[in-house]
Amino acid sequence: MLTVFLAAIAAISLIVGGVGIMNIMLVSVTERTREIGIRLAIGARSHEVRLQFLAEAVTLCCIGGALGIAVALGTSIAIAKAASVPFAFDPAINLVSFGFSALIGIIFGYAPAQRAAALDPIVALRHE
């Protein structure tokens, strides 16, 4: 029962974090509309623009995932020392959690990346 409860909390946290990443990326697309228009006008393909914004979203999520793992590792070591219990580090679990953060970046970064890739270059160049 406790495992299900903790998994539900983790899922909610991932969704909230993903929505935050999506909002940040949507603002980024809006602020950089003119830049996107210039790139598209001089010959960049839409999938290249999409890939750029997906890479930014994944990078954001991976930085957050790495910071989260570092904080969890430090906290776990401190609690283990305070409680005088042995600390066991499992690299597989940490790699899976890092992979999930990258997956969240892909899932929630796709909509803003698609919006950037679908911009009409002429309309984007007129954007102020």
N, C-alpha and C positions, 0 to 999 in steps of 0.2 A: 504494500500500500504506500509506503514511504517512497519507494522508487518511482511509482506512477506519479505521485504528487510532485516530486522533484523534477521529473521529466516534463510535466505540464508547466511548471514554472520556467524551466529552461526554454520550452517551445514558445511561451509567451514573450520571454526576453528576446529570443531570436527574431520574432515577428516585429516587435517594437523597434529593435535595432535596425532591421531591414527597412522598415518604413522611414526611419530617420535617414538612412543612407539614400533612399529613393528621393526624399525631399531635398537633401543636399545636392544630389545630382540634377534634379529638376531645376533648382535655382542656378546651378552651374551652367546648364544648357541655356537658360533664359539670359543669363549675364553674358554668355559667350556666343550669342546668336550671330552677331556680325562676323566674328572670327570663323564660325562654322560656314557662314555664307561665302566668305572669301576662299576658304579651303575648297568648298564645293565648286565655286566659280572657276578656280584655276585648275580643276581636273581631279580633285580627290573623289574617290568613289564612296558611295553611301556606306558600304560595309567597312571601309577604313575609318570613317567617322564613328560608326557604331562600335568598332573595335577599340577606338581610343577611349570612348566613354565607359565601355565595359571594363577596360583595363584600369581606369581611374577608380571605378566602384570597387573592383576586386582589391586594388591596392589599399584603399581606405579600410575595407573589411579585414584584410590581412594584417594591417598595422594594429587595428583594434583587437584582433584575435591574438596577436603576439603580445600586446600589452596585457590582455586578460590572462593569458597563460603565465606571464611573468608575475603578475600580482597574485594569482592563485598559488603559484609555486612558492613565492615568498611567504605568503600567509600560511600555507600548509606546513612549511618548514618551521615557522615560528610557533605554530600551535603544537606541532609534534615535539618540539623542544620543551615548551611550557608544560605539556602533559606527560613528558618523559616516556613517549612512545616512539617506536621506530618509524622512520619516514621511508616510504617506498615510492619510487618514481617509475611510472609506466610510460615509456615514449609512445607506444601505440595509441593510447588514449589521447595524449596531447596532439599527436598528428591528426587523429580523427577530428578533434575539436578545431584545429587549425583549418582542416579541409572543410568543415561545416561553415566556418566564417567566410572562406572563399566562395563556397556555394551560395551563401546568402548574398554576397556581392554580385554574383552572376544573376541570380533570380530577381533581386530587387533593383539591380542596375540596368536590366534589359529595357524596361519601359522608357526611362530617360534617354538611353542610348538610341533606341528606335526613334524617339521623337527628334533627336538631333540629326539622325541619318535621313529622316523623311522631310527635312526642311527644304523649301524651294530656295535656291540660291538667290534669286532676285528679290524675293520677299525678305530673306534674311539680311541682304545687304542694305535694304531700306530701314531695317530696324535700328532704332536709336538706343 
